Amino acid sequence: MSNHRYHYIECGLPNVWLENGFEIRETPYGEGVSIHDVDGLNRAIGLALSEGTAPLTEAEFRFLRLEMDMSQKALGRLLGKDEQSISLYERSGNIPDLVDRAVRQFYLEYCHVDGKFRDLMDRFVALDNQIQDLERELSFMETPSGWEPKAA
């Protein structure tokens, strides 16, 4: 156990410090840090952000989205926004109040593993993954009547 605090920048947030729950080890490549229960730590960070009162920063907004395992497109679909709007919020930090509150509530609901909202979000993620898979590869075949998409 270390007597020092650790600046946990790996989470994508500039202001997270760990008081304990980590070990600094020497590796062949220099110092390395081992954090105990990273998933639990990230959940605690997400809950603190969701229950906070200060407006979310662009990094905090992105952190919550990523912790919910959602693409910008999937979150946009859930919020009734387009992917570019979500990208803009994550770059500029100019997040509308209603979007800020909705994302906080989505995260709180997401943390209730047996909740209906969690099931809905999981379906959004699965649908988004299917759409991304479809968007990645289009396969065509030349037929006597010309080029046609290859049947799945």
C-alpha positions, 0 to 999 in steps of 0.5 A: 500500500502506498502512502501517496495519492494517485492521480487516476487520469486513465479514467479520462477525467483530470480531477480524480485522485485515489487515496488508497486501493492501489499499489505502485510496482516496479516493472521492467518498463518503470513504475506501474500502478495496479488499481484494486477493483477498477470496475467498482472504482469507475462505478463509484465515480459514475455515481458521484458524477450522477448524484452531483449538482455541478453541470457535467463537463465534456469529459464527465459526460463522455465518461458516463456514456462510456461506462454505460457502454454506449456509442455516441449514436446509441446515446443520441438515439436514446436522447432523441439527438443525432450522433453529431450532437453527442460528439459536440457535447463531448468536445465543447462541454456545452451540454443542455441542462435537460441532456445533462439531467437525462444522462445522469438519470440514465446512469443511475438507472443503468446501475440498477442491474435488474431494472427495465431501463437497463434492459432497454439500454442493453437493447440499444447497445445490441442494436447499435452493435448490429447496425455497426456490423452491417455498416462495416461490410457491404458485400456485392456479387455480379449476376447476369442482371448486374451487381447486387448485394450478396444475401446474408 
